[in-house]
Amino acid sequence: GHRRKNWKVRKFVLREDPAYLHYYDPAGGEEPLGAIHLRGCVVTAVEDMPDSKKYDVDNILFEIITANDIHYYLQAASSAERTDWIKAIQAVARTGK
Protein backbone atom coordinates (compact mmCIF):
# COMPACT_ATOMS: atom_id res chain seq x y z
CA GLY A 1 0.00 0.00 0.00
CA HIS A 2 2.92 2.38 0.41
CA ARG A 3 3.68 2.32 -3.33
CA ARG A 4 0.22 2.07 -4.84
CA LYS A 5 -2.09 4.44 -3.05
CA ASN A 6 -5.23 2.37 -3.68
CA TRP A 7 -3.60 -0.78 -2.20
CA LYS A 8 -3.79 -1.57 1.50
CA VAL A 9 -1.52 -3.57 3.77
CA ARG A 10 -3.39 -6.56 5.17
CA LYS A 11 -2.60 -9.52 7.40
CA PHE A 12 -3.69 -12.83 5.82
CA VAL A 13 -4.59 -16.11 7.51
CA LEU A 14 -4.94 -19.23 5.38
CA ARG A 15 -7.45 -21.82 6.59
CA GLU A 16 -8.05 -25.29 5.18
CA ASP A 17 -11.39 -26.15 6.78
CA PRO A 18 -13.18 -24.23 5.43
CA ALA A 19 -10.88 -23.27 2.54
CA TYR A 20 -10.63 -19.51 3.01
CA LEU A 21 -8.01 -16.81 3.02
CA HIS A 22 -9.18 -14.33 5.68
CA TYR A 23 -7.71 -10.85 5.79
CA TYR A 24 -7.37 -8.48 8.71
CA ASP A 25 -6.26 -4.95 9.48
CA PRO A 26 -2.60 -5.32 10.53
CA ALA A 27 -3.09 -2.72 13.26
CA GLY A 28 -5.26 -5.16 15.17
CA GLY A 29 -8.78 -6.35 15.46
CA GLU A 30 -10.12 -9.83 15.99
CA GLU A 31 -12.74 -9.77 13.24
CA PRO A 32 -11.63 -10.31 9.63
CA LEU A 33 -12.27 -7.50 7.15
CA GLY A 34 -13.17 -10.12 4.56
CA ALA A 35 -12.41 -13.53 3.12
CA ILE A 36 -11.57 -15.17 -0.19
CA HIS A 37 -13.16 -18.58 -0.77
CA LEU A 38 -10.41 -20.80 -2.15
CA ARG A 39 -12.17 -24.06 -3.05
CA GLY A 40 -11.69 -24.52 -6.79
CA CYS A 41 -9.73 -21.29 -7.23
CA VAL A 42 -6.78 -20.72 -9.56
CA VAL A 43 -3.69 -18.97 -8.23
CA THR A 44 -0.80 -17.83 -10.40
CA ALA A 45 2.22 -15.59 -10.30
CA VAL A 46 1.73 -12.25 -12.05
CA GLU A 47 4.75 -10.98 -13.94
CA ASP A 48 3.17 -7.91 -15.50
CA MET A 49 0.12 -6.04 -14.29
CA PRO A 50 -1.76 -3.51 -16.40
CA ASP A 51 -1.69 0.09 -15.15
CA SER A 52 1.37 -0.46 -12.98
CA LYS A 53 4.83 0.99 -13.22
CA LYS A 54 7.79 -1.36 -13.05
CA TYR A 55 8.79 -0.12 -9.58
CA ASP A 56 5.30 -0.91 -8.29
CA VAL A 57 5.46 -4.61 -9.04
CA ASP A 58 8.96 -6.01 -8.31
CA ASN A 59 7.78 -9.41 -9.67
CA ILE A 60 6.19 -10.34 -6.35
CA LEU A 61 2.51 -10.17 -7.30
CA PHE A 62 0.17 -13.12 -7.52
CA GLU A 63 -3.46 -13.46 -8.54
CA ILE A 64 -6.27 -15.52 -7.10
CA ILE A 65 -9.24 -16.20 -9.37
CA THR A 66 -12.13 -17.69 -7.41
CA ALA A 67 -14.61 -20.24 -8.72
CA ASN A 68 -17.03 -17.28 -9.07
CA ASP A 69 -14.50 -15.53 -11.38
CA ILE A 70 -13.53 -12.82 -8.88
CA HIS A 71 -9.92 -11.66 -9.35
CA TYR A 72 -7.74 -10.70 -6.38
CA TYR A 73 -4.24 -9.31 -6.80
CA LEU A 74 -1.89 -9.67 -3.85
CA GLN A 75 1.69 -8.58 -3.35
CA ALA A 76 4.07 -10.67 -1.28
CA ALA A 77 7.05 -9.33 0.65
CA SER A 78 9.55 -11.26 -1.50
CA SER A 79 9.77 -13.63 -4.44
CA ALA A 80 10.32 -16.60 -2.10
CA GLU A 81 7.29 -15.62 -0.01
CA ARG A 82 5.19 -15.32 -3.17
CA THR A 83 6.16 -18.88 -4.14
CA ASP A 84 5.27 -20.14 -0.64
CA TRP A 85 1.86 -18.43 -0.73
CA ILE A 86 1.06 -19.80 -4.18
CA LYS A 87 1.97 -23.38 -3.17
CA ALA A 88 0.00 -23.17 0.09
CA ILE A 89 -3.10 -21.69 -1.57
CA GLN A 90 -2.98 -24.25 -4.39
CA ALA A 91 -2.87 -27.08 -1.82
CA VAL A 92 -5.85 -25.67 0.10
CA ALA A 93 -7.79 -25.07 -3.13
CA ARG A 94 -7.41 -28.77 -4.00
CA THR A 95 -7.94 -30.36 -0.58
CA GLY A 96 -9.80 -27.79 1.53
CA LYS A 97 -13.49 -27.92 2.26
N, C-alpha and C positions, 0 to 999 in steps of 0.2 A: 503494500500500500504506500510505501514511502516514495516509490518511483512513479507509479501510475495512480493518479489522484482518485480515480473511481474504484480502485481496488482497496480491500481492507485486510488487515492482518487478522487471522483467525486461528484458534487452536482446534485441531481435529482429533476425534477419537473414532477409531475403526472398531466396529462390532460385528461379530459373525452371526449371532443369533439374537435378534434378527439382523440381516445383512444391511447395515446402515453405516454411513459415515456422518457422524454428528459433528456440528461445528459450534464453537463457543466464542464469546468475547474473551480475548487473552487477559484482560484486566480482572477477570473474575466472573462470578456468577455460576450458580449450579445448574440452571436451566439452559438447554441448548438453544441457540438462535435459529437453528434449522437442521435439516437432515437430508442426505442424499440416499435414496434407496438403491442398493447395489446389485440386487439379484438380477442377473441377466444383462448387466451393463457391459459396455466396452470401454476400456481405458487404454490410452495410447500416449506416447511422448509427443509433444508438439515442438517441432523445430522452427517453425515460422508462423507467427500469428498476424493476421491482418490488422492494420491500424496500430501497429506497435513499432517503435524504433528499436534498433538493434540493442541499445543499452538497456532497454526495458526487459528484454527476454532472457539473455544469458544462457539460452538452451537448457533451462530448468523448468519449463512449463510442461504440464500434462493435462489431458482432457478426459473427462468422464462423460460418456453418453449413456443416459439411462434407457431402460426398456421403453419408456414413454417418450424417447427422443428429446430429452432435455439435455443441453450441453453445459457443462461446468468446466471452466478453465481454472487450474490451480497452479501456483508457483511454489516449488520446493526451495529449500535453503541451499541445496547443492545438487550436482548431477547425481552423486551417489544416493542421496536421499530421495531424489525423484525416482530412481530405479527401484529402491526399496518400497516406496509407496505404490508404484505400479504393480510390482509383484504381489504385494499384500492385498491390494484391492482386487486384482485378478483372481487370487485364490478365494477370497470371500465371495466374489461374484459367482464363482462356480459351485462352491460348497455351502455357502451361507443359506439361511432360511428366510 
